[in-house]
Amino acid sequence: MYSALNRIGCLNKKQVFIRLAFFVCACYTVRMEKLIVASKNKSKIAEVAAILNGIFEIVPMSEIGVDADIEETGNTFEENALIKARYVFEKTGLAALSDDSGLAVDALGGAPGVYSARYCGRHGDDEANNSLLLKNLENVENRSARFISAVALVSKKGEWIATGSVEGNILRELCGSGGFGYDPLFYSVELLKSFGVASPEEKNSVSHRARALHALVKKLRASGKFCGESHERTQKL
């Protein structure tokens, strides 16, 4: 190899080894295992993809032909996360990831809880949900709350579930236009700002969803069945 490259480019030994190193690196491809996200919420899918970037390849379920409104009949975030992940896995046979999350407000006995996305009676109406939350907390001094996330992965290799949470307080009016859901009303005691003002990177550094996903990855790696990013040789080698 050295003599061939040396004849072609009249290279010194150091240059040959540098080029050889680049050649070897180019002959490797990085393969990340795919996870199908059991959600139609584009904002949530984008967050999951950002949090798991470089660990798993995230594919929305719509890209593989699953367009169902999966009924969330569980009484807990964990139950709902498993229901959605199992549904997509059963439909596709592919590893499915699901998040079920919501807001728990202490003064409301933990509400809206598992009904967070449909608090107003309609699913996914952020404006109406936020308005109802502010109405129900009118003149309430204790505004402590937390976001909670349960994430589940279902595949041929097994089932895993993990949770995460982040503490905060409910503001008296919307603050910022970033994020989605209740983010503009949630003041993070760690970031000292609302999730509606925080950048995506700031939010993902402390969020309930990020913590749940990182806990899930830790469990998967400990199991030895999912390791996230893996490497395989191409046919060039």
N, C-alpha and C positions, 0 to 999 in steps of 0.2 A: 504493500500500500504506500509506504513512505517513498520508495524508489520511483513508483509510478507518478505520484503527485509531484515529486521533485523534478522529474524529467519534463512534466507538462508545464509547470509554472516556475521552474528555477527557484524554488522556495528553500529557505533555510529550515533547519529542523524545527525550530519554535513555531514558524508559520504553518508548517505541515501539521503539527499536532493540534494547533488551534483550529485549523480547518477540519481536521479529522473529528475533533470534539463536536463541532457544529453539525457535521454530517451524522454522527451517531445520535445527537439530540433530535435532529430532524426526522430520524427514522422511528421515533416513538410518537404515539398519539395518546392523548389523555381521554379516557373514557369515563364519563360520570354516569352512574346508574340513574335511570329515569323514574320519577315519581309522578303519578297522575293526581292532580289536585282536585278533590271532590268539592268544587265550588264554582258558582257562576259570578261571584263577586270579583270583578277585575282588579279593584284596589287591593283586596286581600291577597289575590294571586300574585300581584306585583310585589307586595311586602314579603310573602313567603319566598319568592324567587330571589329577592335581594338578600334576605337573611341567610338562605342556603346557597348563595352564589359560590361556586367553586367546590361545593360538597355534593350536591345532587342537581341533576337537570330537571327543572320543573316544567310540566306539561299540563295546561288546562284541560279539563275533561272534555270541553267542547271540541278540542282539536282532534279527538279520537271518536267523535260522534255521540258523546253522551250529553244530552241537553235536558235532562230531567230536573224537575224541582223536587229534590229529595226531602221527604217529609221528616221533620225533626220531632219525633214523638217521645224522646227521652226526657227524664226529669232532671238530668244533670248535664253539664257540658261534656263530661266523659262519655256518657251514653250516646249523646247526639253525634259526637265526633266518630265514635265507632260505627254508628248506623250509616253515616255518609260514606266512610271509607269502605265498609263492607259492601255497600251497594255498588260502588264503582268497581271494586275488585271483582265482584260476582259478575258484573256486566262485561268486563274486559279481560279478566285474568291477569291484569297487570298490577304492579305494586301501587297502591292508592294511599294518598295522604289527605287527611282532613283536619280542619281546625273548627272547633265550635267555641265561640268566645262571647263575652258580654260584660256588661257593667253591673256591679253590685253596689248599691247605695245603702249605707248603714241606716239612715233615717227612714228608708222605705222598706226595711226588713230584708234587704238583699235584692230588691227589685231594681231594675227590670230583669236581671238575671238571665235565664235561658230564653226569655222572651224579648231580649234587647232589640233584635232586628225587627220585631213586629210589635213593639210596645204600644204603638198608636192603633194597632189593629190591622195595619197594612205592612207587608214585608218590605223592608229596604227603603222606607220613606224617612230619610235622615232628618229632614226639616221638621216633619210632624213629630217624630220621636223626641227630638231635642226640645221642641215646644212643650210637649206633654211633660217631659222631665222637669223643665223649669216651672211649669204650673204646679206640679205636685210638690215641688220644693219651695214654693213661695212662702216667705216669712220663716223658713226653717234655718236655724243657725248651724246645726251640725250637718256639714256637707261632705263629710269624709266618705270616700268611695274607693273602689279598686276595679281595675280591669282584670278579668280572669280568662285564661285560654287553656283549652284542652286540645291536644293534637294526637291523632291516632294514625298509625301506619298499618295497613293490612296487606299481606302478600302471601305467596306460596310458602315463604319462610317462617310465617307466624304473624302475630299481632303484638303491637307495642303501643303504649299510651304514656303521655307525659303532660304535666301541667306547669303553668307559670302565671304570675300575677305582678301587678305594679300598683302601688298606692298613690292616692291623690285626693283632690277635693273637687267638688262640682262648683264651677263659677256661676255667677248670677246672670251672665250674658255670654253670648258667643265671643270667642277670642281667636281670631285667625281663620284662615280658609283652607289650611292644609289638612292632610289626613282624610278620614271619612268617619261616618257614624257619629259617635259622641265626642270625637277628638277635640273639637273647638270648645267644648264645655269642661274638658278634663284637664285640671291643673296638676302637673306632675310635681311631686314634692322632691324628686331627685333632679329633674331638669330645671326646676323653678320657672316653668313656663307651661303654657297649655300645649297639648299635642297638636292643636291647630296652628300654632306658631312654630313649633319645633320643625327642624328639617327632617327629611326621611331618615337620614343617618343618625340624628340625635334620638329620634323616636325609637328606632330599631336597636339602639344601644341599651335601652332600659325596658322596652315594652314587654307586656305579658306574652305576646305571640313569640317574640324573639327568645324569651326565657324558656318557653315551653318547647320550641323547636330545638334549641341548644341542648335541653335536657333529653329530648328524644334522640338526637344524634349521639349523645353520650351513651344512652342505653343500647342503641343499635351497634355501636362500635364495641361495647362490652360484650354483646352477644356473639360477635365474630361472624355474623351473617350479613350485615351491611357495614361497609367501611367507608361509604361515601366515595370520594375520588379514588379511582384505581388506574393503573397503567397497563397497557398491553402493547406488544410489539406489532408493527405493521409488517406487510409482506416484504418490505425492503430488506428486513433483517432475516 
